[in-house]
Amino acid sequence: MLVPPMSFALELLLNTILTQYLESSYCVTIFSDKPLSFLFSKSFIYLIPDEENLVEQIYNVSETGCSDYIIRMRDPQNFMTAFERVVHIGNVRRSDRKVIILPFNEEYNEYSDENLPSLIFSMKGSEYLANMLMVVNHKSNGSDCKEFDLITHQFVGPDVESNLPKYLDRWNSCSQQFENDANLFPHDMTNLFGKTLRVACFTYKPYALLDIDTAIEPLGRDGVEIRIVDEFCRWVNCTVEVVREDVDQWGEIYKNESGGIGVIGSVVEDRADLGITALYSWYEEYRVMDFSVAGVRTAITCIAPAPRLLSSWEMPLMPFTWYMWLAVVFTYFYASTGILTAQGCNSSSYPFLNTFGMMIGQSQYEGKPSWKIRSVTGWLLIAGLILSSAYGAGLASTFTVPRYEPSIDTVQDIVDRKMEWGATHDAWIFSLTLSTEPLVKELVSQFRIYSFDELKQKSFTRSMAYSIEKLPAGNFAIGEYVTQEAILDMMVMLEDFYYEQCVVMMRKSSPYTEKVALKHLNYKVQVEVRLSRSKNDVGTTKALNLGNVMGIFIVYAIGLMVSIATFLGELYAYHRKQKQERIHVD
């Protein structure tokens, strides 16, 4: 039997691996410092690695879809470092990439074949890459046949063992057979053997609830998205470890995208594998992370101060609109001016007082000699009759049907009133900040961030609105700073600001990407929000009291004081005139 040389034996093994495991690949990239000869029916790119531009080389081929790699380099750890960088800056995401590292030396070398696997598998990039395979030279026992050991990392199981090398199989160049016929890419994410899954979250009902009494929940946690994660781990056999972000909550990404704080920052900086708690499909976050499929559809709106009954002093003005009152005032002055002109600008007959009397339905005590004055007087009496009847009917309706202040129902309403709306974090406006619509930009400018205690205090002052989420089945996600007492004086808006899909966030090309209720809500608060638009401040029907007619008496009192003052003024003027006439006669 002819014994193939080492390079030829390695190429035979490579052909076998390509045929068995990479036939489904869209494209394969080969980085090799030495020539390689192989047969492959799919597309591939062959590159000589340039250490100074390795990141750019990997980035360019990754963006074209060639995201499975075969590496034969003197220092493959340089590739892993550059590969980890490309994962974060690239746009192509893939959770099942395959990386095959071939031996650089043609003969057994203690450093590369014994120590290199441990070095490669302990690197950060290997921690998030499930499909890794290293081919190393087997120490020769004097045989002419070349043998190669095939090694991967543990990846699954306890964290202390996940980076350890795992022997898979051995291939003999003479028989061209595997010793164990093992699966060279065994980590298909179906069984993680208790591997720790770090989940960043914070308490926000109903998505995530932490610190629950273990007598109620054995795990001490619950929530819509917590249950999704727990079910996922039950499915793939992993162990959930909660990474709490109670202070920074949703958090943010730094401008240079190198890290962040809160739930989002924990995922970006790899402090957590998954991020949950009402995370939406935000554009800026998608640039640096992977999203799961949507789990919950939510709409964002506000609970605003509920309209109150109008004050009693406003009641006399309610029968007519402001435009109608302007028309009445214009008619009064126009008719008074007309009568004054018809009388030759003689004000001794008091045209303004007569016009006012006719408009409120008072008759005239004397006939007018001029047909012009009689015609104007007749029309004014008719107009006064109509106005008096309409005003009386409207006033009766006002006292019968309660009148409220205008409610805040739409985005336009909250913008027109310049009302603040806010929460403890600006994540509520992440979906709106890129909008160019003037109305939305104005809405964003009115958003305010306050502490929990400040929001709780302001909820009783009717000075701002509070952002909430409309969930499926008519439920709401409401901050704990809105209490049951405060919600009694609030009303949910009719119009939604926007709607979003809740997702689970992961690092780019996370191996979990492809794999990946209501019990603790405050029911009384839920019911109050749901019924807030049907509430009223009137209660049961009751007879009119002094408070209902206070406005009429206020108008009456003002008129009485003005009339008394006018009467006293006229008496003073009359007596003064009489006194002057007597002095003149004397």
Secondary structure in CASP SS format (residue, H / E / C, confidence):
PFRMAT SS
TARGET T0000
AUTHOR 0000-0000-0000
METHOD secondary structure of the structure
MODEL  1
M C 1.00
L C 1.00
V C 1.00
P C 1.00
P C 1.00
M H 1.00
S H 1.00
F H 1.00
A H 1.00
L H 1.00
E H 1.00
L H 1.00
L H 1.00
L H 1.00
N H 1.00
T H 1.00
I H 1.00
L H 1.00
T H 1.00
Q H 1.00
Y H 1.00
L C 1.00
E C 1.00
S C 1.00
S C 1.00
Y C 1.00
C E 1.00
V E 1.00
T E 1.00
I E 1.00
F E 1.00
S E 1.00
D C 1.00
K C 1.00
P C 1.00
L C 1.00
S C 1.00
F C 1.00
L C 1.00
F C 1.00
S C 1.00
K C 1.00
S E 1.00
F E 1.00
I E 1.00
Y E 1.00
L E 1.00
I C 1.00
P C 1.00
D C 1.00
E H 1.00
E H 1.00
N H 1.00
L H 1.00
V H 1.00
E H 1.00
Q H 1.00
I H 1.00
Y H 1.00
N H 1.00
V H 1.00
S H 1.00
E H 1.00
T C 1.00
G C 1.00
C C 1.00
S C 1.00
D E 1.00
Y E 1.00
I E 1.00
I E 1.00
R E 1.00
M C 1.00
R C 1.00
D C 1.00
P H 1.00
Q H 1.00
N H 1.00
F H 1.00
M H 1.00
T H 1.00
A H 1.00
F H 1.00
E H 1.00
R H 1.00
V H 1.00
V H 1.00
H H 1.00
I H 1.00
G C 1.00
N C 1.00
V C 1.00
R C 1.00
R C 1.00
S C 1.00
D C 1.00
R C 1.00
K E 1.00
V E 1.00
I E 1.00
I E 1.00
L C 1.00
P C 1.00
F C 1.00
N C 1.00
E C 1.00
E C 1.00
Y C 1.00
N C 1.00
E H 1.00
Y H 1.00
S H 1.00
D H 1.00
E H 1.00
N H 1.00
L H 1.00
P H 1.00
S H 1.00
L H 1.00
I H 1.00
F H 1.00
S C 1.00
M C 1.00
K H 1.00
G H 1.00
S H 1.00
E H 1.00
Y C 1.00
L C 1.00
A C 1.00
N E 1.00
M E 1.00
L E 1.00
M E 1.00
V E 1.00
V E 1.00
N E 1.00
H C 1.00
K C 1.00
S C 1.00
N C 1.00
G C 1.00
S C 1.00
D C 1.00
C C 1.00
K C 1.00
E E 1.00
F E 1.00
D E 1.00
L E 1.00
I E 1.00
T E 1.00
H E 1.00
Q C 1.00
F C 1.00
V C 1.00
G C 1.00
P C 1.00
D H 1.00
V H 1.00
E H 1.00
S C 1.00
N C 1.00
L C 1.00
P E 1.00
K E 1.00
Y E 1.00
L E 1.00
D E 1.00
R E 1.00
W E 1.00
N E 1.00
S C 1.00
C C 1.00
S C 1.00
Q C 1.00
Q E 1.00
F E 1.00
E C 1.00
N C 1.00
D C 1.00
A C 1.00
N C 1.00
L C 1.00
F C 1.00
P C 1.00
H C 1.00
D C 1.00
M C 1.00
T C 1.00
N C 1.00
L C 1.00
F C 1.00
G C 1.00
K E 1.00
T E 1.00
L E 1.00
R E 1.00
V E 1.00
A E 1.00
C E 1.00
F C 1.00
T C 1.00
Y E 1.00
K C 1.00
P C 1.00
Y C 1.00
A E 1.00
L E 1.00
L E 1.00
D C 1.00
I C 1.00
D C 1.00
T C 1.00
A C 1.00
I C 1.00
E C 1.00
P C 1.00
L C 1.00
G C 1.00
R E 1.00
D E 1.00
G C 1.00
V H 1.00
E H 1.00
I H 1.00
R H 1.00
I H 1.00
V H 1.00
D H 1.00
E H 1.00
F H 1.00
C H 1.00
R H 1.00
W H 1.00
V H 1.00
N C 1.00
C E 1.00
T E 1.00
V E 1.00
E E 1.00
V E 1.00
V E 1.00
R E 1.00
E C 1.00
D C 1.00
V C 1.00
D C 1.00
Q C 1.00
W C 1.00
G C 1.00
E E 1.00
I E 1.00
Y C 1.00
K C 1.00
N C 1.00
E C 1.00
S C 1.00
G C 1.00
G E 1.00
I E 1.00
G H 1.00
V H 1.00
I H 1.00
G H 1.00
S H 1.00
V H 1.00
V H 1.00
E C 1.00
D C 1.00
R C 1.00
A C 1.00
D C 1.00
L E 1.00
G E 1.00
I E 1.00
T E 1.00
A E 1.00
L E 1.00
Y E 1.00
S C 1.00
W C 1.00
Y H 1.00
E H 1.00
E H 1.00
Y H 1.00
R C 1.00
V C 1.00
M E 1.00
D E 1.00
F E 1.00
S C 1.00
V C 1.00
A C 1.00
G C 1.00
V E 1.00
R E 1.00
T E 1.00
A E 1.00
I E 1.00
T E 1.00
C E 1.00
I E 1.00
A E 1.00
P E 1.00
A C 1.00
P C 1.00
R C 1.00
L E 1.00
L C 1.00
S C 1.00
S H 1.00
W H 1.00
E H 1.00
M H 1.00
P H 1.00
L H 1.00
M C 1.00
P C 1.00
F C 1.00
T C 1.00
W H 1.00
Y H 1.00
M H 1.00
W H 1.00
L H 1.00
A H 1.00
V H 1.00
V H 1.00
F H 1.00
T H 1.00
Y H 1.00
F H 1.00
Y H 1.00
A H 1.00
S H 1.00
T H 1.00
G H 1.00
I H 1.00
L H 1.00
T H 1.00
A H 1.00
Q C 1.00
G C 1.00
C C 1.00
N C 1.00
S H 1.00
S H 1.00
S H 1.00
Y C 1.00
P H 1.00
F H 1.00
L H 1.00
N H 1.00
T H 1.00
F H 1.00
G H 1.00
M H 1.00
M H 1.00
I C 1.00
G C 1.00
Q C 1.00
S C 1.00
Q C 1.00
Y C 1.00
E C 1.00
G C 1.00
K C 1.00
P C 1.00
S C 1.00
W H 1.00
K H 1.00
I H 1.00
R H 1.00
S H 1.00
V H 1.00
T H 1.00
G H 1.00
W H 1.00
L H 1.00
L H 1.00
I H 1.00
A H 1.00
G H 1.00
L H 1.00
I H 1.00
L H 1.00
S H 1.00
S H 1.00
A H 1.00
Y H 1.00
G H 1.00
A H 1.00
G H 1.00
L H 1.00
A H 1.00
S H 1.00
T H 1.00
F H 1.00
T H 1.00
V C 1.00
P C 1.00
R C 1.00
Y E 1.00
E C 1.00
P C 1.00
S C 1.00
I C 1.00
D C 1.00
T C 1.00
V H 1.00
Q H 1.00
D H 1.00
I H 1.00
V H 1.00
D H 1.00
R C 1.00
K C 1.00
M C 1.00
E E 1.00
W E 1.00
G E 1.00
A E 1.00
T C 1.00
H C 1.00
D H 1.00
A H 1.00
W H 1.00
I H 1.00
F C 1.00
S C 1.00
L C 1.00
T C 1.00
L C 1.00
S C 1.00
T C 1.00
E C 1.00
P H 1.00
L H 1.00
V H 1.00
K H 1.00
E H 1.00
L H 1.00
V H 1.00
S H 1.00
Q C 1.00
F E 1.00
R E 1.00
I E 1.00
Y C 1.00
S C 1.00
F H 1.00
D H 1.00
E H 1.00
L H 1.00
K H 1.00
Q H 1.00
K H 1.00
S C 1.00
F C 1.00
T C 1.00
R C 1.00
S C 1.00
M E 1.00
A E 1.00
Y E 1.00
S E 1.00
I E 1.00
E E 1.00
K E 1.00
L C 1.00
P H 1.00
A H 1.00
G H 1.00
N C 1.00
F E 1.00
A E 1.00
I C 1.00
G C 1.00
E C 1.00
Y C 1.00
V C 1.00
T C 1.00
Q H 1.00
E H 1.00
A H 1.00
I H 1.00
L C 1.00
D C 1.00
M E 1.00
M E 1.00
V E 1.00
M C 1.00
L C 1.00
E C 1.00
D C 1.00
F C 1.00
Y E 1.00
Y E 1.00
E E 1.00
Q E 1.00
C E 1.00
V E 1.00
V E 1.00
M E 1.00
M E 1.00
R E 1.00
K C 1.00
S C 1.00
S C 1.00
P C 1.00
Y C 1.00
T C 1.00
E C 1.00
K C 1.00
V C 1.00
A C 1.00
L C 1.00
K C 1.00
H C 1.00
L C 1.00
N C 1.00
Y H 1.00
K H 1.00
V H 1.00
Q H 1.00
V H 1.00
E H 1.00
V H 1.00
R H 1.00
L C 1.00
S H 1.00
R H 1.00
S H 1.00
K C 1.00
N C 1.00
D C 1.00
V C 1.00
G C 1.00
T C 1.00
T C 1.00
K C 1.00
A C 1.00
L C 1.00
N C 1.00
L C 1.00
G C 1.00
N C 1.00
V C 1.00
M H 1.00
G H 1.00
I H 1.00
F H 1.00
I H 1.00
V H 1.00
Y H 1.00
A H 1.00
I H 1.00
G H 1.00
L H 1.00
M H 1.00
V H 1.00
S H 1.00
I H 1.00
A H 1.00
T H 1.00
F H 1.00
L H 1.00
G H 1.00
E H 1.00
L H 1.00
Y H 1.00
A H 1.00
Y H 1.00
H H 1.00
R H 1.00
K H 1.00
Q H 1.00
K H 1.00
Q H 1.00
E H 1.00
R H 1.00
I H 1.00
H H 1.00
V H 1.00
D C 1.00
END
